[in-house]
Structure formats: C-alpha cells, structure tokens
Amino acid sequence: MGARVNAANHLGVLLTRTSPRPAPPVTAFEPLVASLAAWRAEALRSSLMLQAAGEVSHPEPNDLQEGVKRARRRLRAQGLPEGQP
C-alpha cells in the first residue's frame, strides 16, 4: 500500500451503531427491480432487432481473451498438441 493509504484513518470509526439496522422490506426494491427489468427488456429487444436487420458486429477481444490466444499460440509452438490442456 502507498503512504497515503497507510496513513489514512480506518473506516471502522464511521460505524457508530452498536447493532445493525434492520433490513429494508423486499417491497422497497420493487421499483428498482421493475426499472432494471424494463431496461434489460429494451436492451434485448434492441439487440434482436439489430441482429434481424443483419447489423451484427463482432466485439473486439478483451485483454483476457487476447492473453489466452497468445498463450495458446505459444503452447502450440512449443509442441503441445491441439485438444490438450
């Protein structure tokens, strides 16, 4: 850790209650769940419409995927046959 982090106060000083507060009722989350469900439904609809129109692009591989591809190439170059771990 850096000097700033090591010199910082512990966040435990902010916990002033002696017991945890009660959990909110599940019904309190219903508006959030409904909003999230609507957003996901719209994202799916939009994605399916783009696919139906033939406007599908292949996403660029992320760093992990690129690393796996490089490792695979190196292992094959070193003689590990295809299909081996």
Secondary structure by P-SEA (a helix, b strand, c coil): ccccccccccccccccccccccccccccaaaaaaaaaaaaaaaaaaaaaaaaacccccccccaaaaaaaaaaaaaaaaccccccc
